[in-house]
Amino acid sequence: MSISHEIKEYKNFGRCMFITNGKLNIGVTVDVGPRVIYCALEGRENIMFEDTDRRYGEDVGEYGRWINYGGHRLWSSPELVPDTYFPDNSPVNVAVDGNTFTFTAPVTPYGKELSIALTVSDSEAKADVTHSVKNLSDKPLEYAAWSLTCTTAGGVCYVPVSTRKSGFLPNRVISFWDYSCVNDPRFKLTDTYARIRQDSFCKGAFKAGFNVEDNFAAVVVNKQIFIKSFGDYEFVKYPDYSCNVEVYTNDSFLECEMLGEYKVFQPGEAAVISESWALIDDPDGYAPTIEELKEMAK
C-alpha cells in the first residue's frame, strides 16, 4: 500500500496534516503545536484525547496561555512554568521526505527548538516517532526530552515493572506525585506490571513513574491496543528519581509518557528520544496479559 497525505481543517484544531497507508490513520496539527491529534486503525475511532472544549491549559503570564489541545506532544523536563508550558499556539514548519513527516515548532524564548518526526510504515499499522529538543541558545541547558501520548477516555495503561534479579540491590523505582494516593482505585501494582486506568467518575488526578526495562508500555482504548516501544533503559540520570516512563490520568484522559536522559546539552546539541508505535485491533475490548503485550511489543 502507498502512503498518502493531505492538509485539511479538522474540528477546531485548524489545519492538520492527515497521513494514511490504508491501515493506519494519523493526523497532526500544523496551525498549533504540533500535536498528533488523531491516531486510529482504519474503521476504528481515534485513540487520542481531543480537548475541543479547551478545558485544560496553563496561564504563563506575559506569554499568554498554554493549551493542552490533546493528542501526542513533545515537552522538555523538568516541568517548569513558563519554560515547559511556553504556549505552542503558532503554526509549525512541515517537511515531507518520502515516508517521513517532520513537524517543527518555532524556537521558544528559552532557546529550545522542538520537533516531532513520524516515519509511517508502507503497509502496517506502525510508525516510528523521533523527538528532538535542540538547544539553540548561547549557553548550556540542562533538561530531558519528554514525549506524552494523551489518550482518550476509557483507556487502560499497562507498564511492565522490572523483574531483573539484583541480589542485595533494588531493581524497581516507583515515583508518586503529591496528589497521587497509593490506594487509588485506578492504580494496580503487581510483581510484574502496573496498571493505571482512566475513570471519568474519579475527579482527582493520579500519576506514577517507573524505571521500565522491558522497552514498552501499552494502552488499551477504543477497541485498539496501542504499543509504545522504545530503547533500552540505561543507567543514566533520568528525571523524577530516574523514571523513563510515567503515566498520568484524570477524569478526561490518560497520558503514557516517555523520558530521555536528563543532562546538560551544549549550544547546538539536541536531546533525542525515539519510540515505535503499533496499533493492534481489539474488536472485543479484550484485556491482554502482560506476557501477551510483551510478545506484541517485539
C-alpha positions, 0 to 999 in steps of 0.5 A: 500500500502507498502512503498518502497525505493531505492538509485539511481543517479538522474540528477546531484544531485548524489545519492538520496534516492527515497521513494514511497507508490504508491501515493506519490513520494519523493526523497532526496539527500544523496551525498549533503545536504540533500535536498528533491529534488523531491516531486510529486503525482504519474503521476504528475511532481515534485513540487520542484525547481531543480537548475541543472544549479547551478545558485544560491549559496553563496561564504563563503570564506575559506569554499568554496561555498554554493549551493542552489541545490533546493528542501526542506532544513533545515537552522538555523536563523538568516541568517548569512554568513558563519554560515547559508550558511556553504556549505552542499556539503558532503554526509549525514548519512541515517537511515531507521526505518520502515516508517521513513527516517532520513537524517543527515548532518555532524556537521558544524564548528559552532557546529550545527548538522542538520537533516531532518526526513520524516515519509511517510504515508502507503497509502496517499499522506502525510508525516510528516517532523521533523527538528532538529538543535542540538547544539553540541558545548561547549557553548550556541547558540542562533538561530531558526530552519528554514525549506524552501520548494523551489518550482518550477516555476509557483507556487502560495503561499497562507498564511492565515493572522490572523483574531483573534479579539484583541480589542485595540491590533494588531493581524497581523505582516507583515515583508518586506525585503529591496528589497521587494516593497509593490506594487509588482505585485506578492504580494496580501494582503487581510483581510484574506490571502496573496498571493505571486506568482512566475513570471519568467518575474519579475527579482527582488526578493520579500519576506514577513513574517507573524505571521500565526495562522491558522497552514498552508500555501499552494502552488499551482504548477504543477497541485498539491496543496501542504499543509504545516501544522504545530503547533500552533503559540505561543507567543514566540520570533520568528525571523524577528519581530516574523514571523513563516512563510515567503515566498520568490520568484524570477524569478526561484522559490518560497520558503514557509518557516517555523520558530521555536522559536528563543532562546538560546539552551544549549550544547546538546539541539536541536531546533525542528520544525515539519510540515505535508505535503499533496499533493492534485491533481489539474488536472485543475490548479484550484485556491482554496479559502482560506476557501477551503485550510483551510478545506484541511489543517485539 
